[in-house]
Amino acid sequence: MKADVLEQSEAVEPSFDLQTLKSKLRAVGSSQLLWFLGLVFVFAALPLANIKYSKLADPDIWWHIRTGEWIVQNHQIPHVDPFSAPTLGKPWVDYCWIFDLGSYGMISHFDLVSILWFETLMRLAVTALLFSLIRTLTPSFWKALALTGVAMMAMLWMLPPRPGAISVLLFLGELHILVSAQRKSNARLLWALPGLFVLWANIHIEFVTGLFLLGVICLEPLMEKVWEVAGGARSIPDPLHRQRWYVFGASLLATLINPYGVKLFANAFQYARDAKIYDMIVEFHAMHFRTLNDWSVLLLVMLACFALGRSSRLRPAWVVLLGWSAWMGFRSLREVWLVTILSVVMIAAPRREEDPPEKPARTSLALRLAVATAVALILLTGGVLWSVSSQKMLRQVADAFPLGAVGYIHQNHLQGPLLNELSWGGFLIYAVPDIPVAMDGRTNVHTQDEIVQALPLWNGEHGWQDRPELQHANLVISNHSWPLALLLRS
């Protein structure tokens, strides 16, 4: 009998110890101090690295600033190209005119350093909205924080000082509205989307991505019916189905409230057709998997596939969204943010949607204010320690762009015609406004065929000296690494 009692007590002790360990871990995990440290690290780490290592080398911000200046000077939004010699007077859709005005106002008031702080604030805003979105889907604070950290690492190079960064923010806003409306069964929340799309359609062409997302979500009940007929799980009635279609129609009409009307969609279709450009411009290349952020994207996609397969019922719409975003993201670096965000949402979503959602423990207002204050102090301290200033930014510009050549042009009052390569065209639009450039990064102005045909000249291929654009040029501005520069020197 004594031996039996001893055996029973020995069998109970490991279970007791395990429960105690779990309780201790939960207590430690719910520590407000640890929450504070974790939030500060995730929110501040990458923006701080951006402040220290950033290089003002983005080729497109300059023509955005110059366009904003042109709008202010001429009191109108451009409908024809005023900047490039081969396309002067030809139709041009400046689909990001609000961003152009904002960037010009930012530079006018705060000088070059404002570009760095804009990029930093965009990273903070995306991190905050992404974390907030994930927290609505999972009760686990640390899961939400870890997913946010991995996602921001995956999008490390995806938030340059361009309107595309605002597109990421607006896409997150759209997802937040859709998820909140679904979980609260509140159709009124959906009616914020038409207003969001009015703003989006005047900031960046990626608004079509948001429309596609909304359209797929609207089609979800139909997809589930088809899946049910094919032998899948029984679909769950969706009380918001009809309201979503109304909102989709209103959002589609809202995108037409822009200076160009339906021409905006023609530009989007042009970008979709121009496949040759993907081999020529770095940001359109596929991931090379030589850096940690590329592998972070792959990790998130694999986890999203696992989460979809583990779900209690198949969600055809989210399968479509994951496949579409993976195709976009693995095809082009420029769209990596899309597959990253959708993967994170699928990972964080509960396994059983029919179960009542478990409310996450809310972070207190005091904790939020403490985190915001700490992050702001860390970033400002970093800016002071690393001497962030417009003078430093100007030196970075000189390293990336032909600032010395521009100074020489102004000093000697040189005139065009100008021959330049594509990557410096945007900067020259800003720096030498009186001389039309030969080519720049506006790929809805210069067709992919024009860009392809310019490469043999810059590569110094046979017959380069007979090219009419070279013979007619009075100025040639080139990076010394181009074969054409070496040939002209000799």
C-alpha positions, -999 to +999 in steps of 0.1 A: +000+000+000+028+024+009+046+017-023+014+025-043+010+059-025+046+067-032+042+058-069+011+080-071+028+110-055+058+106-078+035+106-108+017+137-097+048+158-090+060+163-127+025+175-137+024+200-108+059+213-117+048+217-154+017+237-144+038+258-121+063+265-148+035+275-172+020+298-147+054+315-141+060+319-178+025+335-182+032+358-153+066+368-168+051+372-203+024+395-190+049+418-173+043+454-184+080+461-182+087+433-207+059+446-229+074+480-228+109+468-237+096+446-265+075+473-281+103+499-279+127+475-295+104+465-324+093+501-330+127+517-328+153+492-341+148+495-378+140+532-379+171+538-358+192+517-383+176+537-411+188+570-395+223+557-391+228+539-424+204+557-448+217+571-480+198+597-500+201+577-532+164+572-543+163+583-579+125+591-580+120+615-551+136+643-571+111+644-600+083+642-574+096+673-558+101+691-591+065+682-602+051+696-570+071+728-576+057+729-612+021+725-599+026+754-574+042+776-601+016+769-628-015+765-605-026+734-623-020+696-624+001+685-654-017+666-682+013+666-706+049+660-699+069+692-692+103+676-683+117+652-709+128+663-743+116+633-764+081+634-748+075+672-743+039+679-747+028+643-748+000+631-725+012+623-689-009+610-660+007+622-627-012+598-605+007+609-574+002+646-576-009+650-539+024+633-529+043+656-553+028+687-536+035+673-502+071+665-510+078+699-525+062+716-494+083+693-471+116+702-489+107+739-490+101+742-453+125+716-438+152+711-465+168+677-474+168+663-439+130+661-441+133+632-466+150+611-440+125+619-413+096+612-437+110+578-443+115+572-406+079+583-398+065+560-425+083+530-409+069+539-375+034+544-389+035+511-408+048+492-377+021+507-355-008+499-379+005+464-386+009+456-349-026+470-342-041+449-370-024+417-358-035+424-322-072+424-334-066+388-347-046+372-319-049+374-281-012+367-278+009+399-273+042+382-280+029+364-311+017+398-325+050+414-316+071+387-332+050+387-364+053+425-366+091+423-361+096+397-388+073+415-412+091+448-408+124+429-414+109+415-445+099+449-457+133+465-448+139+480-482+102+485-492+095+519-476+116+544-496+106+581-497+080+576-524+042+575-526+045+537-525+052+539-488+019+556-483+002+528-504+015+503-478-001+524-451-034+527-469-035+490-477-030+482-440-058+507-432-081+489-457-073+455-441-079+469-407-114+481-417-123+448-434-112+427-404-128+450-379-161+450-398-161+412-401-153+405-365-178+431-351-204+424-378-206+461-383-213+471-419-210+508-411-173+505-407-170+494-444-182+528-455-149+544-446-134+526-476-147+549-504-131+579-486-099+560-483-099+552-520-105+588-530-073+597-512-054+566-525-063+572-561-047+606-560-015+595-542-004+563-559-014+538-587-013+509-562-049+517-553-058+490-578-042+465-554-066+477-527-096+473-552-085+438-561-083+428-524-118+442-518-132+425-549-118+391-538-133+395-503-166+403-519-164+371-540-156+350-510-192+337-503-195+326-540-161+308-538-172+290-507-204+279-523-184+265-552-161+247-527-191+233-509-206+219-541-172+204-549-174+185-516-158+209-492-170+221-458-203+238-455-201+276-459-210+300-431-236+327-439-220+361-443-243+390-431-220+416-446-220+401-481-244+425-498-230+456-480-195+447-492-207+448-528-223+482-523-190+495-507-170+480-536-192+498-562-189+531-542-151+526-538-147+520-576-166+552-583-145+570-557-113+562-575-127+582-605-126+614-584-092+624-597-079+649-624-076+621-650-107+600-646-106+565-662-071+572-677-058+562-643-069+526-649-052+527-684-019+535-666-024+506-643-030+482-673+001+496-690+022+487-660+008+452-659+016+448-696+052+461-695+070+429-686+104+437-703+110+464-677+113+438-649+147+427-662+161+463-665+152+482-633+166+469-600+134+474-580+115+452-604+139+423-600+130+392-580+145+385-546+181+371-547+179+355-512+212+369-502+199+389-472+179+382-441+149+401-452+144+379-483+145+348-462+120+365-438+095+368-466+099+331-475+094+321-438+062+342-436+048+327-468+055+291-456+039+298-422+009+313-440+005+282-461+007+261-429-019+283-412-043+280-441-039+242-442-044+240-404-076+261-404-108+243-395-123+252-429-108+262-462-110+299-470-109+300-509-106+338-510-075+338-488-060+310-508-065+332-539-050+362-521-020+343-509-013+329-543-017+363-560+004+382-535+031+355-536+032+357-574+035+395-572+061+395-544+084+368-557+083+383-591+093+418-581+110+434-550+087+463-553+057+442-543+073+422-514+053+443-489+020+428-503+028+392-497+044+400-464+013+418-450-012+392-463+009+363-450+011+379-415-027+383-414-032+347-423-008+335-397-024+356-370-060+347-379-078+323-355-081+286-366-118+285-361-137+315-373-170+302-360-157+304-324-162+337-306-130+358-309-109+359-278-103+395-268-066+403-264-054+420-233-054+457-242-022+477-237-029+506-213-028+542-224+001+548-200+021+520-216+014+534-251+025+569-241+056+555-225+065+535-256+058+565-279+080+588-257+108+563-255+109+557-292+108+594-300+137+601-276+157+572-290+153+583-326+160+620-318+191+609-298+202+589-328+197+618-351+219+640-328+246+613-323+250+607-360+248+643-369+217+640-391+214+673-410+207+687-445+245+692-450+251+655-444+222+646-467+238+669-494+270+650-492+251+617-497+234+633-527+269+641-541+279+605-537+249+591-555+242+618-582+262+641-605+260+671-582+294+684-594+283+682-630+252+701-621+272+728-604+295+731-635+264+735-658+250+763-637+284+780-633+291+780-671+255+785-682+256+754-704+226+745-726+211+713-740+202+691-757+211+668-729+218+631-730+216+612-697+208+577-686+176+567-669+186+565-632+199+600-631+170+615-651+148+622-621+176+640-602+184+662-633+147+671-637+150+686-602+186+700-603+187+714-639+150+724-644+158+746-675+172+717-696+148+689-705+162+655-698+166+627-723+151+600-701+140+595-665+123+569-642+087+578-651+079+545-668+044+557-678+061+585-699+090+565-714+078+532-728+096+500-721+107+498-758+123+533-755+142+521-724+153+489-740+165+507-772+186+531-751+207+503-736+229+495-767+240+531-768+250+532-731+267+498-734+288+511-763+276+485-787+283+485-824+271+517-841+269+537-808+286+568-824+259+570-851+230+571-827+210+604-834+204+612-797+242+612-792+249+633-823+224+659-814+235+661-777+253+692-765+258+678-730+263+642-719+260+633-682+270+598-674+282+576-646+319+567-653+309+530-651+290+530-683+309+518-714+297+549-733+315+571-708+348+552-714+344+555-751+337+592-751+368+598-729+389+580-755 
